[in-house]
Amino acid sequence: MKLTVLTDNNTIIDRYYLGEPALCFYLEEGDHRILFDTGYSDVFIRNAEALGIDLHAVTDIVLSHGHNDHTGGLRYLMDAMDCTNVRLTAHPGVFAKREYEGLSVGSPVTEEECRARGICMNLTCTPVKISDRLTFLGEIPRVMSFESAFPVGMIREHGTESEDYVMDDSALVFRGKEGLTVITGCSHSGICNITEYAQSLTEERLPLRGIIGGFHLMKDDRQLRETVSYLKEHVTGTLCPCHCVSLYAKHCLMKELPVKEVGVGMTLEVN
């Protein structure tokens, strides 16, 4: 599998790509060409062009969750190319309406718009294979007491409004020769919950070789301290935290684990 960062808060120095506070990865795995999230805007399209990546080859779109910094680029993608028969995989709650501090933060594109453009919708709460070695995790069981403890605004689903615990937050896991690599969007469900669930899906609990994506760690609190402790015990490879991880959180992770810098233009290859 080869992963290229198309959108992140940061860009690799001296490469002159565009950044925004959002996330989009491009994955090449076997015959599949996968967009994992789409950022806020058309930045991922412009960066793909600069990187020589042809998005017309995309076979799959995977959405980590329904916030607009991960789904906003969908409209730009649908306007830029024919998405007929592209498969979109996500949790069924990904298109719900959301508000945070009075602002709309949900997907600006609806499920109906996607279907009208010919996109094949695969909305699932249960794990599903994107390729032979790449799996979408579906809804993440929340077993860690220190994670996902607080709502992120409000959500409207099925005619009712409630506090939003971002239950649609999910991730991908790649099964490589030396273990598992987890690919996350924001980890609202908790990065430890995600990695615990990813490992539980393999009978032999394969080692966790690495994680790339947002960890949603912002401040010095119990969640950060417990997360560092958990990852130190369970990860045997390298962490690549980006997007929604503060400098302080990265510093705490770097004191205990190997951490690699992430930015637009970075590539990661895993066998």
N, C-alpha and C positions, 0 to 999 in steps of 0.2 A: 504494500500500500504506500502511495505517495500522497502527502498532504501539503497543500500550499495555502498560506494565509493570504486571503484576498481583502479582508477588512479586519481592522483591529484599532484600538485607541492609539497604538504606536506603529511607527514605520521603521524599517531597517535603515540605518544611517547611510547616506550617500547613494541611495537607490531611487529617491524622488518619486515614491508612490504616494497615494492619498490615504490619510487616516480619518477616522471618525469614531465616536464612542459607541461602537457596535461590533458585530462579529460576523464573519463569513469565511468558511474554509472550503477549498476545492479538493476533493478526494478522487484519486485514480486507483481503483481496485478491480483487477481483472478486466472484465468487459464493461464495468460500471464507471460512470463519470458523475460524481455526486456533489451537489451543493449542500453543505451543512450550514443552514441559516443564510440570510441574504442581507444583513446589515440594515441601516436606516434608509439608504438612498441608492443611487446608481454608482456609488463609489466602487463597489465590487466589480461592476462591469468595466469601468474605466481602468481599474488595476489589472483585471484579467487581460484586457487588450495590451496593456503595457508589458505584461509578463508573457505574452504570446500564447495565452490560453484561449481556446475556442469554446465559448460557452454553448455554441450550437450542438456540441457533442454531449451535453448533459443528458443523462438518462434518469436521474433521480434527484429530488429535492427532499431533504430531511430538515424538519424544523424542531429545534430543541424545546421551544415553548412559544407562547403567543405574544410576547412583548414586541413593541414596534422597532426596537433596535436589533431585532433578529428576523423580523418579517417584513419590514418596510420596503426592502428591495424587490419583493415579489412583483409589484406592479411594474417596475422598471424592466424586470426580466420579461414579463409577459408582453410588454410593448416592444421589446427589442428583438424577440425571436418567437418562432412558432413552438409552443409548448405542448402541442398535441402528443399524447401518449407518454409524456414525462410523468413519472410516478412520484407523488408527494406523500411522504410518510410522516405522521405526527400523531400526537395524542388527540382524542376527539374534542378536547376543550381548547384547542389551540386558537380557534377563531372567535372565542368569547369576547364580549365587550368588557373593557377594563378602564378603570380610572385610578389615578394616583395624584393626590393633592390637587384635585380639580382638573387635571389634564387627562385627556384620552391617551392611554398607553398600549392599547391593544392593537392587533393586526389591522392595518388600513385596508387590507384586502379580505373579502369574505370567501367562505367556502363555495358559495354559489358562483362567484366570479371565476374562481379557479376551475370549477367544473365547466363553465361556459367556454373557457379557453382550451378545453380538451385535456386538461390535466387529470390523470387517473388518481383518485383520492384513496389513500390507504390509512384511515384513521383508526388507531388501535391503542388499547390500554395494555395489551400484552406484548411481550417481545416478538419481534419479527425479523427475519434475515433480509438484509439489503443485498448481500452477496454471500458466498459460502462462508466467508470468514468475518464478515461485518454484520453486527446485529444492532437493531434499534431496541432500546430497553423497555419502551412503554412506560407505564406509570411506576414510579419508584417507591417501594415500601419505605416508610419513614420510621426507622427503628432507633436512630440515635437521638437521645434526649436533648442534646445540645444543638441540634440542627433544625432548620425550618420552623422555628418557634414563633415567628412573628409574621403577620400578614403584610402583603405589599399592595396597599390600596384596596379597592373593591372590584368585584367581578359580577357581571350580569349573565346568568345562564338560565334557560328554560323559564323565563319570565320572573325570576327572582334575583335579588341582589344580596350578596354576602361578602364577608371579608375574603380577600384573595390570598390563598396560600400557594398559589401557582402549582396546583396539582398536576398540570400538564407538563411540568418541567421534566425533561428526559435527556438521554445521551446516547452515544454510540459506543460499542466496544469492539475492538479488532482482536481477533485471535491469531497471534503470530507464532513463529517457531519457538520463541523463548518465553512466551507468556502473553498477557493481555495489555492492550493500550486503550485507555478510556479517552473519549473525545466529548467534551462538554460545551454547552452554550453559556449558561450562567450559574448552574448548580443551585437554583433556588430550593431544590429538594434536598440539598446537602451533598457536598462532594464525597463525604464518607458514606452516606447512604447509597450514593450512586456506585462507588467502587465496591462496597459490600455486596450489593445486588448483582453487579456484573460478575464478580467472582462466584457467587452462589449459583449462577446459571451453568457453570462447568462442574461436572461431578468431581473432578480432581482438584478443584479450586486452584487453577493455574496462577502462577505468580503475577503480580501487577508490575509490568515493566515500565509503565509511564502514563502520564496524564497530560493532555493539552486542552486548554480552554479556560473559560471563566470559572473561578472557584467561589465567587461571591463572598469574599472576605475583605472587610473594609476597616475594621478598628480592633483595638486591643480589648478583647472580651473573651468570655469562656469559649465561645465557638471557635475562635482562632486558636486558642491554646490547645483545646481538645483535638482540633483538626490536625495541627502540627504533630501532636503526639501519635494520633492514629496513623497518619501517612508515614511517619518515621518507622513505625512498626510494620506497615504493610506494603510499602512501595520498595521494590528492589532496583528500580531504574531512575529515570530523570523526570522531573516535573517541568512543565511548560505553562506556567500560569499567565493569563492575559486578560484583557477586557475589564472585568469587574473584580480586580484584585489590586488593593492599594499598595503603594510603595512600602509602607510599614509591614503589611502582611507578607509581601515578597521577601523582605528582610528577615522576618521571623522564619519563613520556610527555608531560606538560604542558609541559615545558621545550622539547620539540622539535616538538610537533604540537598542532593544535586539539583540545581535549578538552571534552566536555559532561558535566555532572553527570547521574547516573541515579538514579532512585528510584521506588518505587511511585507510580503516578499520572502519571508522565511519558508523553507521547505523542510519536511520531516519524512524520512523514508523508514518503514518498518517491514521486515520480512517475516 
